[in-house]
Amino acid sequence: MIHTRDHQTPYLFDPWDYLGPKRKKLLSESWAGLFREHILSELPVHKLARSFNEDIGRPTKELYTALGLLILQQMHDLTDEEAVLQFSFNLQWHYALDIPGESDESKYLSPKTLWTFRDIAMRERLDVELFNGTTETLAKVFRVDTSKQRLDSVHIRSNMRRLGRIGIFSQSIHRFLINLKRRHPEIFETIEKELVDRYLTEKALSCFSLVKPSESGKTLKKVARDLFVLVQRFREHKEIQSLYSYNTLLRVLKDQCHFTEEKDDQPAEMNVKCPKEIPSDSLQNPSDPDAGYSGHKGQGYQAQVMETYCDSDDEVLRAKTLNLITHVEVESACISDVHALIPALESTKDRGLAPSDVLADSLYGSDDNCEQAREMGIEVISPTMGTPKENTLSLSDFQQSEKGKIMACPQGHAPVRIRIGKKQKHSISFSSEHCNVCPLKDQCLVKAGKKHHYLHYDLKALRIANRRAMEYSPEFKDKYRWRSGIEATFSEMDKKTGVKRLRVRGLSAVSYYARLKAIAVNLFRATAVRKAVGLSKEALAAANSGIWNTLSVFKEHFLKHMGRLAYIFTPALDKLSYELKTAA
């Protein structure tokens, strides 16, 4: 049965009064107070409740508590056993989850129950709902300005072993033989004993890690041949083809080898690919098929993270401004960053958190991305890809109209003719008399033709040239300098929540952990901002209180000695006193 409590209605008698005012103040000002006040009651419990029956079975753990516990576990980077201990005995957790009772029913759950709730959350993709809900709540509470945001990716390693090519082959064969022995023992008995002894036992499998470098090539061909033999042997067997482990063999064969099927009495052939031919989305480990490879950062996943930022040089103002993570999306490490910008902008726009300016690396700032973002009303501030040739003029050196037409060359000579072809390709003709004697002709993009000198370009090349010219302006440098701040966010996520090295494997599990750890960073930051803003409010209230008391004495003295004139100025004094009292 479904068990929930009302966490919005206040208590008639505060169950936390026994702590005393000082300890209670510490709790309320910590992340626990923020979580209890703004996050707990907004958790998507209705979606978790769909996995349980309203009338049949034992009562569930209180569902708000269960969802909150999942967030707190990732917030402090705890194992299941450590999370159960903190849930059972940590007063700060009890305050955050609003658990005033002392019974085992309210303050204890088993690791199996925690695992079950987490499995449901992954299956129902509640991590997306949790992240979106908490982000929107914090943005509303702290009045976050989302107009300026920055985007970058952080590399994540899942809980998988780094395998070489020999290890990938041998592990795949090992898993297939184990699976075949369990599912189809009669077919397993038909496999050669030598092959089984070479791969099935753990001791035999460990010998592949002891291969000498000089013999690695020979060993790689041998294990590749064994895998190819198994694939060919069962390629017509429908029951074997349905096995996941057999499909893993097929994937490894396609990733690592060139092979041909039997045709016209010609035997099948197989050759191992050279390392440069292996695609980046190839299988990295049979235990984590979703992981990819990045030539820059290695095996694993990457999380696309977008956050707001404050571009003020005033440190006090930055301390009082919440830099909120607004978007997190996890993908294989082999996927290029160029594909991440538009989905991030669409996601934040759908949730009312869209930016007007986005800072990003050059990979995100392709011309297509910039044009799509411009159609959405968003400016992408990003360096252009590539390096311009030295001692060569650019299209940006030509005089242009607002619509992107070349109006004159760098020397100020107008074109003789302008022709616009298909796909907005422009052909500009200049007089050969001017171009032949031009001092910049060796550096110019205009080239000699039959009748004139010609310049050929399209609007994309012109936009890129103009963007590259803007990179040297002080305005661009002043804006783009704030992009590097997201590296500090990645460091904070790693130091506080351990996001760069996770205990799980698979895309769904890694996505779940990454989003909940991003929620944790938002909560830590919001707590720090609330403390900074709260202290300033208290100081302002104390100052205003002193001024209000002074005005009260002055008003009393004014009424006593100034007679009828006092009644003229009294309304103004009353209004000022009321405003100061309200602020205090």
Wavefront OBJ file of the C-alpha trace (Angstrom):
o trace
v 0.000 0.000 0.000
v 1.075 3.544 -0.708
v 2.233 5.527 2.318
v 2.747 9.309 2.103
v 2.638 12.194 4.576
v 1.671 15.844 4.268
v 4.883 17.877 4.455
v 3.313 21.244 3.628
v 0.974 21.788 6.576
v 2.961 23.121 9.561
v 2.976 21.315 12.905
v 0.715 22.526 15.728
v 3.640 21.928 18.108
v 7.151 22.075 16.657
v 8.740 18.602 17.148
v 12.250 20.119 16.848
v 12.007 22.484 19.824
v 13.930 20.042 22.001
v 17.090 20.944 20.066
v 17.210 24.453 21.489
v 17.435 27.707 19.515
v 21.127 27.491 18.572
v 21.150 23.958 17.183
v 17.816 24.507 15.474
v 19.181 27.649 13.840
v 22.189 25.705 12.546
v 19.875 23.117 11.031
v 17.540 25.629 9.430
v 20.454 27.564 7.876
v 22.135 24.409 6.520
v 21.296 22.486 3.345
v 18.919 20.393 5.469
v 16.721 23.422 6.182
v 16.707 24.429 2.523
v 15.811 20.892 1.439
v 13.010 20.577 3.998
v 11.572 24.003 3.263
v 11.596 24.066 -0.549
v 12.441 20.672 -2.071
v 10.849 17.876 -0.034
v 7.199 18.713 -0.675
v 7.836 19.229 -4.427
v 9.244 15.747 -5.124
v 7.354 13.799 -7.868
v 5.924 11.202 -5.500
v 2.891 10.588 -7.731
v 5.135 9.030 -10.378
v 6.880 6.794 -7.853
v 3.487 5.722 -6.470
v 2.496 4.234 -9.847
v 4.729 1.250 -9.084
v 2.710 0.334 -5.964
v -0.892 -0.661 -5.225
v -3.108 1.635 -3.185
v -4.975 -1.145 -1.352
v -2.961 -4.378 -1.500
v 0.266 -5.300 0.274
v 2.249 -3.927 3.166
v 2.597 -0.137 3.486
v 5.565 1.269 1.610
v 8.174 3.448 3.195
v 7.015 7.047 3.235
v 7.494 7.978 -0.428
v 8.647 11.578 0.090
v 11.277 10.229 2.465
v 12.337 7.545 -0.014
v 12.808 9.977 -2.913
v 14.585 12.461 -0.677
v 16.900 9.716 0.542
v 17.920 8.925 -3.040
v 19.010 12.555 -3.495
v 20.870 12.717 -0.177
v 22.757 9.508 -0.975
v 24.222 11.027 -4.141
v 24.622 14.392 -2.435
v 27.156 12.847 -0.044
v 28.475 10.138 -2.435
v 27.569 7.206 -0.182
v 27.236 3.469 -0.725
v 23.928 1.817 0.134
v 25.199 0.647 3.529
v 26.539 4.103 4.383
v 23.288 5.736 3.272
v 21.257 3.414 5.525
v 23.439 4.328 8.516
v 23.091 8.066 7.864
v 19.343 7.699 7.389
v 19.051 5.837 10.675
v 21.173 8.049 12.933
v 21.985 11.407 11.297
v 19.867 14.202 12.801
v 20.571 16.497 9.858
v 19.081 13.906 7.497
v 16.044 13.511 9.772
v 15.450 17.256 9.724
v 15.867 17.471 5.938
v 13.443 14.583 5.372
v 11.020 15.812 8.060
v 11.131 12.654 10.229
v 10.435 13.666 13.850
v 9.565 10.183 15.132
v 12.012 7.696 16.643
v 10.505 4.387 15.492
v 12.274 1.922 13.197
v 9.393 2.278 10.787
v 10.189 5.949 10.191
v 13.993 5.987 10.543
v 15.152 2.673 9.127
v 15.077 0.893 5.794
v 17.122 -2.021 4.524
v 19.681 -1.777 1.725
v 17.382 -4.001 -0.367
v 14.546 -1.477 0.004
v 16.887 1.347 -0.977
v 17.993 -0.644 -4.019
v 14.345 -1.256 -4.985
v 13.446 2.428 -4.845
v 16.526 3.341 -6.879
v 15.705 0.674 -9.471
v 12.169 2.079 -9.830
v 13.557 5.613 -10.142
v 15.930 4.531 -12.930
v 13.253 2.540 -14.739
v 10.724 5.403 -14.603
v 13.444 7.999 -15.371
v 12.562 9.907 -12.215
v 16.046 11.416 -12.218
v 14.869 13.702 -15.045
v 11.763 14.706 -13.062
v 13.790 15.242 -9.891
v 16.372 17.407 -11.616
v 13.857 19.490 -13.555
v 11.614 19.975 -10.520
v 14.358 21.002 -8.091
v 15.989 23.275 -10.681
v 12.748 25.109 -11.407
v 11.995 25.425 -7.688
v 15.409 26.892 -6.848
v 15.252 29.227 -9.852
v 11.931 30.561 -8.602
v 12.889 30.830 -4.928
v 16.214 32.575 -5.598
v 14.943 34.558 -8.610
v 17.783 33.249 -10.767
v 18.618 35.275 -13.857
v 18.933 32.650 -16.607
v 19.778 35.079 -19.412
v 23.517 34.305 -19.219
v 24.614 30.674 -19.240
v 27.654 28.583 -20.184
v 27.931 25.026 -21.529
v 30.649 22.385 -21.493
v 31.111 18.631 -20.982
v 32.787 16.640 -18.208
v 34.198 13.135 -18.671
v 32.770 10.344 -16.475
v 34.288 6.920 -15.853
v 31.876 4.126 -15.040
v 32.746 1.142 -12.867
v 34.383 -0.873 -15.620
v 37.857 -2.234 -16.138
v 40.016 -0.776 -18.891
v 40.578 -3.554 -21.420
v 42.927 -3.820 -24.362
v 41.935 -5.437 -27.640
v 42.938 -8.930 -26.493
v 40.936 -8.443 -23.292
v 37.822 -7.374 -25.219
v 37.959 -10.520 -27.385
v 38.678 -12.928 -24.533
v 36.081 -11.435 -22.159
v 33.398 -11.539 -24.858
v 34.119 -15.205 -25.585
v 34.197 -15.989 -21.856
v 30.754 -14.434 -21.286
v 29.285 -16.186 -24.310
v 30.479 -19.616 -23.159
v 29.073 -19.073 -19.660
v 25.737 -17.970 -21.089
v 25.643 -20.867 -23.528
v 26.375 -23.376 -20.776
v 23.480 -22.049 -18.680
v 20.885 -21.711 -21.445
v 21.795 -24.542 -23.832
v 23.998 -27.135 -22.072
v 23.438 -29.715 -24.848
v 24.863 -27.318 -27.450
v 27.688 -26.305 -25.123
v 28.841 -29.938 -24.970
v 29.511 -29.890 -28.710
v 32.178 -27.181 -28.471
v 35.815 -28.300 -28.585
v 37.308 -28.904 -25.154
v 40.470 -26.971 -26.048
v 38.464 -23.829 -26.785
v 36.443 -24.177 -23.582
v 39.569 -24.680 -21.458
v 41.195 -21.629 -23.018
v 38.409 -19.178 -22.179
v 35.930 -20.536 -19.669
v 37.902 -20.766 -16.429
v 39.046 -17.645 -14.600
v 42.596 -18.972 -14.357
v 42.766 -19.567 -18.088
v 41.314 -16.124 -18.773
v 43.931 -14.367 -16.624
v 46.745 -15.708 -18.802
v 45.845 -13.218 -21.526
v 46.984 -10.362 -19.283
v 50.471 -11.912 -19.143
v 51.119 -11.834 -22.885
v 54.524 -10.427 -23.860
v 54.491 -7.301 -26.042
v 56.403 -9.166 -28.733
v 53.691 -11.855 -28.884
v 50.634 -9.577 -28.585
v 50.035 -9.450 -32.345
v 50.070 -13.226 -32.646
v 47.786 -13.646 -29.627
v 45.347 -11.028 -30.960
v 44.986 -12.912 -34.240
v 44.428 -16.164 -32.345
v 41.622 -14.833 -30.094
v 40.060 -13.041 -33.070
v 40.063 -16.340 -35.001
v 38.385 -18.135 -32.077
v 35.675 -15.476 -31.880
v 35.132 -15.635 -35.628
v 34.780 -19.435 -35.491
v 32.083 -19.169 -32.801
v 30.176 -16.521 -34.769
v 30.274 -18.578 -37.970
v 29.294 -21.764 -36.168
v 26.042 -20.352 -34.757
v 25.120 -17.845 -37.457
v 22.157 -20.004 -38.585
v 21.020 -21.010 -35.088
v 18.020 -18.820 -34.150
v 18.036 -19.663 -30.436
v 21.713 -18.776 -30.117
v 21.285 -15.600 -32.157
v 18.751 -14.338 -29.595
v 21.357 -14.437 -26.829
v 22.763 -11.055 -25.794
v 26.243 -12.531 -25.423
v 26.183 -13.795 -29.029
v 25.249 -10.329 -30.294
v 28.193 -9.014 -28.287
v 30.447 -11.348 -30.287
v 28.984 -9.959 -33.503
v 29.576 -6.386 -32.378
v 33.202 -7.083 -31.436
v 33.769 -8.809 -34.773
v 32.376 -5.828 -36.715
v 34.309 -3.313 -34.602
v 37.688 -5.059 -34.613
v 37.858 -7.109 -37.825
v 37.323 -7.124 -41.576
v 35.472 -10.293 -42.590
v 33.667 -11.760 -45.577
v 30.934 -14.402 -45.683
v 31.148 -17.636 -47.668
v 30.291 -17.094 -51.354
v 30.494 -19.428 -54.332
v 32.406 -22.112 -52.454
v 34.880 -19.496 -51.236
v 35.624 -19.845 -47.504
v 34.905 -16.992 -45.134
v 37.886 -14.761 -44.384
v 38.765 -12.550 -41.451
v 41.514 -9.981 -40.841
v 42.122 -7.902 -37.732
v 41.797 -4.140 -38.255
v 44.676 -1.816 -37.491
v 44.056 0.435 -34.450
v 43.339 3.541 -36.551
v 40.427 1.810 -38.285
v 38.530 0.987 -35.079
v 35.577 3.385 -34.593
v 35.234 5.422 -31.407
v 31.819 3.860 -30.670
v 33.300 0.358 -30.557
v 32.741 -1.880 -27.532
v 35.096 -0.894 -24.699
v 34.093 -3.602 -22.225
v 31.388 -6.315 -22.468
v 30.185 -5.330 -18.984
v 29.384 -1.761 -20.133
v 28.213 -1.780 -23.758
v 27.042 1.863 -23.692
v 30.481 3.323 -22.951
v 32.393 4.930 -25.807
v 35.889 6.235 -26.472
v 37.137 9.794 -26.723
v 40.582 10.337 -28.194
v 40.977 13.318 -25.875
v 39.687 11.878 -22.564
v 39.528 8.094 -22.958
v 36.848 5.498 -22.243
v 33.525 6.188 -20.561
v 30.781 8.788 -20.807
v 30.436 12.546 -20.864
v 27.868 14.790 -19.216
v 26.774 17.962 -20.976
v 26.304 20.576 -18.244
v 24.863 24.078 -18.637
v 24.690 26.603 -15.797
v 23.914 30.246 -15.164
v 26.638 32.706 -14.195
v 27.045 36.247 -12.910
v 29.262 38.503 -15.051
v 29.843 41.140 -12.387
v 33.338 41.867 -11.078
v 31.842 42.638 -7.657
v 32.750 39.653 -5.451
v 30.015 40.468 -2.931
v 27.365 40.432 -5.652
v 28.681 37.154 -7.075
v 28.541 35.589 -3.614
v 24.861 36.529 -3.379
v 24.019 35.207 -6.859
v 23.092 31.564 -7.355
v 24.901 29.908 -10.274
v 22.307 27.253 -11.059
v 22.921 24.121 -13.132
v 19.983 24.149 -15.546
v 20.737 21.228 -17.866
v 22.457 17.837 -17.558
v 22.519 15.220 -20.309
v 24.739 12.119 -20.263
v 25.943 10.470 -23.462
v 28.665 8.154 -24.687
v 32.156 9.667 -24.752
v 32.390 9.064 -28.513
v 29.668 11.639 -29.333
v 30.919 15.045 -30.462
v 30.042 18.170 -28.492
v 28.717 19.768 -31.668
v 25.436 17.867 -31.235
v 24.815 18.980 -27.639
v 24.029 22.702 -27.940
v 20.574 22.735 -29.547
v 19.091 19.968 -27.303
v 20.345 21.886 -24.258
v 18.745 25.121 -25.448
v 15.465 23.374 -26.265
v 15.398 21.664 -22.871
v 15.873 24.886 -20.923
v 13.416 26.742 -23.151
v 10.691 24.163 -22.478
v 11.179 24.645 -18.727
v 11.251 28.429 -18.807
v 15.002 28.616 -18.087
v 16.239 29.585 -21.550
v 19.267 31.889 -21.856
v 19.749 34.849 -24.155
v 23.568 34.437 -24.258
v 25.481 31.140 -24.117
v 29.232 30.764 -23.686
v 30.714 27.573 -25.139
v 33.828 26.040 -26.685
v 34.479 26.170 -30.415
v 32.997 22.687 -30.991
v 29.591 23.905 -29.820
v 29.825 27.073 -31.901
v 29.505 25.647 -35.398
v 27.801 27.900 -37.933
v 24.723 25.651 -38.091
v 24.382 25.724 -34.301
v 24.763 29.490 -34.169
v 22.111 29.980 -36.855
v 19.632 27.634 -35.161
v 20.240 29.351 -31.832
v 19.738 32.761 -33.441
v 16.347 31.611 -34.717
v 15.493 30.776 -31.092
v 16.536 34.281 -30.018
v 19.774 33.100 -28.389
v 23.303 34.345 -29.099
v 26.113 31.785 -28.974
v 29.432 33.305 -27.918
v 32.076 30.848 -29.052
v 35.414 30.891 -30.925
v 35.403 29.624 -34.495
v 37.070 26.392 -35.512
v 40.295 26.329 -37.507
v 43.254 28.656 -37.836
v 43.353 31.366 -40.543
v 46.302 31.528 -42.904
v 48.980 34.031 -42.038
v 49.507 37.109 -44.249
v 46.158 36.537 -45.982
v 43.176 38.854 -46.069
v 39.829 37.643 -44.811
v 36.271 38.221 -46.016
v 35.804 40.414 -42.961
v 38.332 42.876 -44.459
v 35.924 43.639 -47.317
v 33.311 46.350 -46.866
v 29.899 44.742 -46.361
v 26.244 45.704 -46.290
v 23.882 44.734 -43.471
v 22.525 41.881 -45.621
v 25.960 40.297 -46.142
v 26.837 41.678 -49.576
v 30.365 42.739 -50.484
v 30.215 46.456 -51.310
v 33.928 47.183 -51.775
v 37.360 45.573 -51.547
v 39.828 46.401 -48.726
v 41.217 49.201 -50.902
v 37.765 50.731 -51.316
v 37.063 49.776 -54.951
v 33.452 48.835 -55.688
v 32.737 45.617 -57.628
v 31.873 45.692 -61.292
v 29.214 43.006 -61.009
v 27.538 40.963 -58.250
v 25.996 37.601 -59.069
v 24.117 35.392 -56.571
v 23.824 31.749 -57.594
v 22.206 28.688 -56.080
v 22.524 28.042 -52.335
v 23.395 31.714 -51.769
v 26.794 31.430 -53.447
v 28.075 34.890 -54.364
v 30.382 35.745 -57.249
v 31.844 39.251 -57.087
v 33.672 40.728 -60.092
v 36.284 43.469 -59.669
v 38.030 45.498 -62.322
v 41.335 43.934 -63.401
v 42.824 47.415 -63.825
v 42.590 48.015 -60.097
v 43.505 44.507 -59.019
v 46.639 44.225 -61.162
v 48.228 47.256 -59.493
v 46.840 46.613 -55.996
v 49.578 46.424 -53.288
v 47.551 43.680 -51.487
v 47.054 41.392 -54.486
v 49.350 38.665 -53.070
v 47.301 38.545 -49.846
v 43.849 39.089 -51.342
v 41.162 36.442 -51.859
v 40.261 37.962 -55.241
v 41.755 35.901 -58.078
v 42.291 36.708 -61.742
v 39.782 35.428 -64.324
v 39.178 35.766 -68.057
v 37.481 39.187 -68.014
v 37.737 40.349 -64.417
v 39.144 39.436 -61.059
v 36.662 37.316 -59.065
v 35.787 36.648 -55.438
v 33.644 33.562 -54.719
v 32.072 32.982 -51.301
v 28.855 31.945 -49.577
v 27.062 33.441 -46.582
v 28.383 30.742 -44.256
v 32.000 31.608 -45.059
v 31.207 35.294 -44.586
v 29.582 34.687 -41.179
v 32.546 32.629 -39.996
v 35.002 35.290 -41.154
v 33.086 38.009 -39.325
v 32.918 35.898 -36.157
v 36.656 35.237 -36.325
v 37.320 38.961 -36.654
v 35.117 39.634 -33.614
v 37.248 37.298 -31.488
v 39.987 39.939 -31.332
v 37.660 42.659 -30.049
v 37.691 43.690 -26.361
v 33.923 43.094 -26.144
v 34.282 39.425 -27.120
v 37.192 38.842 -24.736
v 35.315 40.503 -21.871
v 32.290 38.245 -22.411
v 34.133 35.017 -23.158
v 36.400 35.174 -20.112
v 33.496 33.931 -17.958
v 33.324 30.597 -19.810
v 36.240 29.139 -17.840
v 34.159 29.304 -14.665
v 32.394 26.070 -15.611
v 35.654 24.194 -15.038
v 35.325 25.141 -11.374
v 31.829 23.636 -11.445
v 33.214 20.322 -12.687
v 35.842 20.376 -9.950
v 33.135 21.109 -7.360
v 30.966 18.263 -8.658
v 33.910 15.884 -8.463
v 35.220 16.929 -5.029
v 31.815 17.035 -3.323
v 29.900 14.284 -5.104
v 32.483 12.135 -6.931
v 30.791 12.462 -10.328
v 33.897 11.684 -12.402
v 34.234 8.114 -11.075
v 30.969 6.284 -10.470
v 30.154 2.909 -8.911
v 27.739 1.872 -11.665
v 27.750 0.857 -15.315
v 25.364 1.543 -18.180
v 23.942 4.728 -19.665
v 20.732 4.790 -17.603
v 22.556 4.306 -14.285
v 25.272 6.853 -15.112
v 22.602 9.388 -16.167
v 20.709 8.842 -12.918
v 23.805 9.391 -10.775
v 24.989 12.431 -12.737
v 21.643 14.260 -12.524
v 21.202 13.622 -8.801
v 24.746 14.798 -8.137
v 23.983 17.969 -10.111
v 20.965 18.487 -7.808
v 23.348 18.171 -4.867
v 25.652 20.886 -6.230
v 22.670 23.185 -6.728
v 21.592 22.612 -3.126
v 25.077 23.268 -1.742
v 25.317 26.485 -3.754
v 21.816 27.623 -2.801
v 22.634 27.099 0.878
v 25.755 29.255 0.610
v 23.838 31.995 -1.225
v 21.030 31.944 1.335
v 23.525 32.413 4.152
v 25.211 35.320 2.357
v 21.914 37.040 1.575
v 20.491 36.286 5.019
v 23.406 37.935 6.823
v 23.087 41.080 4.740
v 19.353 41.255 5.446
v 19.966 40.975 9.192
v 22.564 43.753 9.051
v 20.199 45.954 7.022
v 17.335 45.237 9.429
v 19.464 46.205 12.430
v 20.532 49.444 10.768
v 16.997 50.301 9.725
v 15.747 49.498 13.214
v 18.167 52.024 14.706
v 17.105 54.721 12.215
v 13.425 53.993 12.908
v 13.929 54.432 16.648
v 15.735 57.726 16.043
v 12.903 58.969 13.832
v 10.341 58.043 16.474
v 12.118 60.178 19.098
v 12.511 63.040 16.618
v 8.811 62.899 15.712
v 7.784 62.997 19.364
v 10.008 66.019 20.035
v 8.761 67.699 16.828
v 5.102 67.357 17.844
v 5.801 68.724 21.306
v 7.659 71.936 20.361
v 6.643 72.905 16.822
v 2.913 73.294 17.357
v 0.689 73.461 14.275
v 3.610 73.223 11.808
v 4.245 69.703 13.013
v 0.965 68.483 11.521
v 2.179 69.473 8.052
v 5.304 67.273 8.193
v 3.899 64.424 10.313
v 2.459 62.370 7.355
v 5.851 62.319 5.621
v 7.569 61.215 8.840
v 4.937 58.524 9.403
v 5.430 57.174 5.859
v 9.248 57.052 6.226
v 8.965 55.377 9.622
v 6.563 52.752 8.261
v 8.850 51.898 5.325
v 11.877 51.509 7.560
v 9.933 49.440 10.065
v 8.711 47.130 7.271
v 12.249 46.690 5.959
v 13.476 45.925 9.469
l 1 2 3 4 5 6 7 8 9 10 11 12 13 14 15 16 17 18 19 20 21 22 23 24 25 26 27 28 29 30 31 32 33 34 35 36 37 38 39 40 41 42 43 44 45 46 47 48 49 50 51 52 53 54 55 56 57 58 59 60 61 62 63 64 65 66 67 68 69 70 71 72 73 74 75 76 77 78 79 80 81 82 83 84 85 86 87 88 89 90 91 92 93 94 95 96 97 98 99 100 101 102 103 104 105 106 107 108 109 110 111 112 113 114 115 116 117 118 119 120 121 122 123 124 125 126 127 128 129 130 131 132 133 134 135 136 137 138 139 140 141 142 143 144 145 146 147 148 149 150 151 152 153 154 155 156 157 158 159 160 161 162 163 164 165 166 167 168 169 170 171 172 173 174 175 176 177 178 179 180 181 182 183 184 185 186 187 188 189 190 191 192 193 194 195 196 197 198 199 200 201 202 203 204 205 206 207 208 209 210 211 212 213 214 215 216 217 218 219 220 221 222 223 224 225 226 227 228 229 230 231 232 233 234 235 236 237 238 239 240 241 242 243 244 245 246 247 248 249 250 251 252 253 254 255 256 257 258 259 260 261 262 263 264 265 266 267 268 269 270 271 272 273 274 275 276 277 278 279 280 281 282 283 284 285 286 287 288 289 290 291 292 293 294 295 296 297 298 299 300 301 302 303 304 305 306 307 308 309 310 311 312 313 314 315 316 317 318 319 320 321 322 323 324 325 326 327 328 329 330 331 332 333 334 335 336 337 338 339 340 341 342 343 344 345 346 347 348 349 350 351 352 353 354 355 356 357 358 359 360 361 362 363 364 365 366 367 368 369 370 371 372 373 374 375 376 377 378 379 380 381 382 383 384 385 386 387 388 389 390 391 392 393 394 395 396 397 398 399 400 401 402 403 404 405 406 407 408 409 410 411 412 413 414 415 416 417 418 419 420 421 422 423 424 425 426 427 428 429 430 431 432 433 434 435 436 437 438 439 440 441 442 443 444 445 446 447 448 449 450 451 452 453 454 455 456 457 458 459 460 461 462 463 464 465 466 467 468 469 470 471 472 473 474 475 476 477 478 479 480 481 482 483 484 485 486 487 488 489 490 491 492 493 494 495 496 497 498 499 500 501 502 503 504 505 506 507 508 509 510 511 512 513 514 515 516 517 518 519 520 521 522 523 524 525 526 527 528 529 530 531 532 533 534 535 536 537 538 539 540 541 542 543 544 545 546 547 548 549 550 551 552 553 554 555 556 557 558 559 560 561 562 563 564 565 566 567 568 569 570 571 572 573 574 575 576 577 578 579 580 581 582 583 584
